[in-house]
Every structure is written in C-alpha cells, then in structure tokens.
Amino acid sequence: MLSDITIGQFFPGDTFLHRLDPRTKLIALIFLMVAIFVFHTFGVYTALTVFTLALVFASKVPFGMILRSLKPLLWILLFTFFIHVFSTPGESLLHLWRFDATLEGIERGAFISLRLILLIVLASLLTFTTSPLKLTDAMEALLSPLKRFGVPAHELAMMMTIALRFVPTLIEETDRIMKAQESRGADFSEGSLMARIRAVIPVLVPLFLSAFRRADDLALAMEARCYHGGEGRTQMKALSFHRLDGLAFVFTALFLIILTISSGQLGGVLWG
C-alpha cells in the first residue's frame, strides 16, 4: 500500500533526538552505518539492535511508523534471506530440486537481513526526527568544505531535500489518482501482468503532469522570492552545537569503541 511508504515524513516532537543538531545526527548515522558494515560478531549485532531499539523508544516515534518504513522492503528482505539460505554451502537441512537449505545459510541470511533492517530503521529515525529544512542546512554545512574543490554544496543539499520533501506529496497524489481511476472502473489488483501494467499507464500520465506542474510552481515561487542559490544566503535560525550534541558525540564514540573491543573478544562467535 502507498500509505506504508514513510520516506521523507517528519514526526514532530520534543525528545532529545529532536533537539539534537542535525549535523550531529548525520555524523552519528554515518558512523553507525559504517559499524553495521564493519562488524560481524553476534554480540556486536545484539548491542547494535538494542541500541537502535533504545533510540526508537527515546524518539517517541510510534512503533507502527517504524514498521511501516520496513514494509515496502519486506519482499527485498525475504528475497535476500532465502537467496543466502539456498546459496551458502554448509550442513544441508532441506533439499529442494537442485538447491540445499543450509544451517550456515540461515545464519548468513539472518545476519544480512538484520543488517538491512538496522540501516533502514536508523535512516528512518533521521527523517522522522529532523525537519526537511534543518536537514538541508545540515547537509550543506557538512558539504561546505568541498566548495573549494568546485562541489556545489548548497545545490546538492537543496536537490536532496526537495526530493525527500516531495516523496510524501507524490505518494498522496498517486493514491488520489488511483482512487479516482478505481471509481471509474479501473482494476489494479486482478488480471495478467500485462493487464496490470496497462492499468498503471492512466495513473502515470497524470502523475507526471502533476509532478511537472509542481516543479514549475516551485521554480516560480523560488524566483518570486529572489532565490539565486546559496551565495550570500543567511539563515533565520543558524545551526549551533550545544552541550547535548557534545554528550551525544561522546556517547556514540564510547559505544563504538566498546563495540570494537567486544568484536575482538568475541571473534570466535561469527555469523559470516
């Protein structure tokens, strides 16, 4: 369902995650993602899972919204899991045609699926607890050192944030068009594959027209407000680090150091 797509949605709140500087959250997210890819022990991934769940509860974002962020990728997660189950050599548990489901495959599939789930949940927490405007300012600030090499930091940050901002709008527009087509007799759930593809065409045409119209309106609005890029642009609320951000950096660093030490101590308990 289109309502299950939560990309770009912001959930207002007054938790410590909401109050953190967006640059702090972006940097912490990058380091946590690196940790998810670097470490491979059972103990470390247990700690990362507990840490992620603690962040979810601390953010006070409804758990249902977190699950909705995973639902659109459910088939990818299942596909990834079963590919590893039947393609990893090891002790055979079940034989199907030319393939064997192995114990090692189940462990490997569970490990990769958990890795993907952690990545999705952490990235979703960033957008749930950070407004698009603050996210734009944070990305621009982090990319600004690259300006000396000719990287258009402001333009890149603006494009990424506009894309995130309009995902919910386009999803809502798609849902509205589909309901209008269904009220006229269109059927998107039955028939052959080609029939379903043909049924989607009447949705894509007005959706593209609506997207182009919104892009044109946005361009006119920015031009009417004398927008000319990031040069000379000031911020109404400038980003600034506070004591809470320092504590978050210290806690994240200590957590990653402990994971590194634990990974060396628990090196015999491997998932893959």
N, C-alpha and C positions, 0 to 999 in steps of 0.2 A: 504494500500500500504506500501511496505517496506520503501519507501522514506520518509514516515511520521514518522518513528522512529528516534528520535533525541538523544537517551540516549548516553552519553559519548562524544557528539560533543562539540568542543570548538570554540567559536566565538571571534577571536582576536579583541582587541580594546584598547582605552586609556582613558576609563572613570574611575571615582573614584572607581567603583566596581571592575574593572580590576586591579587597583593599590593597593587595599586593600590586606593585608597579608591574605593568605588562611586560617590561623588559626582563624583570626577574622571572616571571612565569615562562617566557620564551626561552631564556637561557637554561632554566632548570629543566624544561621539557626536552631540550636538545641533549643535555647530559643524561637524562633518564632514558631517552631513546637509544643513545649510544650504549648505555649499560645493558639495556634489553638485548642488544645485538652482540655485545661482547661476552657476557657471562653465559655459562651453560650448565651450572650445577643446580640440583634440585633445591637445596637450601636457599640459594640466592633468589631463585624464581618464586619460592614461597614468600620470602621477605618482600620482593617487589609486588607480589599480588596483595599482600597485607597492606603495604604502603599505599598502593593505588586505591584499595577499598577505603582506607582511612581518609584519603583525600576526597573521595566521593561523598562520604558521610560528612566530612568537615565543610564541604561546599554547599550542603543542604539542597543540592540539585535532586529532584525526585528520581529515585532509582529507576522508575519506569522510563524516564527520558534517556538514561544511560543505556538501558536495554534496547530502546528504540534506535539508538545510534548504532547498535550492533546488528539489528535485524536485517537491514538491507544487504549486509555482507555475510549473512548466515550461510548461503549456498557456497560462497567462496571458502568460508571456514570449513564446511563439511567436505568440500572437494579437496582442499589441502590436506585434511586429516586422512581421508581414505586413500589419496594418492600415496602418502607415506606408509600407510598400513600395508598396502599391497605391493609396494616397490622397494621396501627396505629388507635386505637379506637378514635372516636370523631363524629363530625357532618357529616352525610353522604351527599355527593354531587352527587354521581353516584353509582348505584348498577349494578354490573356485576357478574352474576352467584351467587356464594356464597360470593363474596367479595364486600366491600364498599370502594369507594374512599372518603376520609375524608379531611376536611379543615386542621385539625391538621396533617394529613399525608402529605399533600402538603408542609406545613411549615417545618415539620421534614425532608422530603426528600430533600427540597431545602437547608436546613441547612447542612445536611450530604454531599450533592453533592458539595456545596461551600467549605466545609472543605477539601474535597479531591482535588478540583481544586487548592486551595491555597497551599496545600502541594506539589502538582506536580509542580506548577509554581515556587515556591521558590527553590525546589531541582533542577529544570532545570536551573534556573539562576546561581546556584553554578557551575554547569559543563560548562555552556556557557561562564562564565567569569573567569574560573580558568583552567589553563592548567593541563593535567594529571600528569606531573612531580611535579608541585607545590602542587597538591592535595595529592600526595603520601607523600611528605615531611611534609605537614601539619598533615595528619593522623598519621604519625609516631611520630611526635613531641607531639601530644596530647595523644597518647597511651604510650609514653615512660615511664611515672611514673608507669605503670603497669608491667614494666620489672622485678621489684624486686619481683613480685609475679609469675614470670615464664611465663608471657604473651609475645609471640614473636611479639613485636610491628612492627618491620621492615617487617617481613614476611607477617603479616596480611595486612599492608598497601600496600605492593607490590602486593599481590594477588588481592586486591580490585581494584587497579589502572589498573593492566593488564587486568582484566575483563572489566572495563569501556572502556579502550583503544581499545579493540578488538571487542566491540559490533558493532561500525560502519563498521569495516573491514568485520566482518562476515555477516552483513546485505548486504553490497555491493557484497560479494561473493555469497550469496543466490540469490540476484537479477540477477546476471550474469548467474548462473546455471539455474535458472528458464527461463530466456530468451533463453538460449541455448536449453533447453528442449522444449519450445514452438515452436522454429524454426524447431524442428523435429516432430512436430505434437502433442505434449502433451497439454492437456486442464485441467487447474486448476480451472476454474470457472463454469463448467457445469457438469451435471451428478449427480448421487446419492451421499450420504455421503460416502459410502464405495468406490465408484469410485474415489472421490476426495482424500481420504486417500491413496488409491493405487497410485494415480498420484504423491503424495508427496514423496513416497519412493525413486524414482530415483533422487530426489533432496537431500534427507537427506544423502544418502550414500556418494556421492562426497563431500558434505558439511562437514561431519565428517572427511573424509580423509584429506580434506584441513585444517581443524582445527588442527588435529594431526600433520600434516606437519608443520604448522606454529608454533605450540608449540615446536616441535623438533628443528626448526630453531632458535627460540628464546632462547632455552636452550643452543644450541651450541654457539650462539652469546654471551650470558652472560658468558659462560665458557671461550670463547676465550679472553674475556676482564677481566679475572681473578676475576669474581664476586664470592664472597663467603659469602654473607649475609651482614648484617648491621654492624658487628663488625669491628671497625677501619675505617669505610667508612666516607669520608668527602664530603662536598657539594661545588660545584663550586660557587653557589650563595646561601649563608646561609640566612635563613628566619630571618627577624627582624621586630619588631613593629615600626611604625612611628607615627607622630602626627595625621595623617589621621585615623589610627587604633584607637587611643585613642578617637578621636571625634566620630567615629562610635560606639564604646562601650558605650560612654556616651549617645549618641542619642538613641541607642537601649534600654538602661536601662531606660531612661526617658519615652520613648514610652511605654514600658511595665508597668512602674509604673502608667502612666496615664490610661492605659487600666484597670489595677487593680482597681483604684479608680472609673473609669467610670462604671466598671462592678458592683460595689456595689451600685452606684447611680441609675443605670438603671436596677436594678434587677427585676423590675416588668415587663419589656418587654422581655419575654423569647421566645426562639424558641423551646425549648425542655427541 
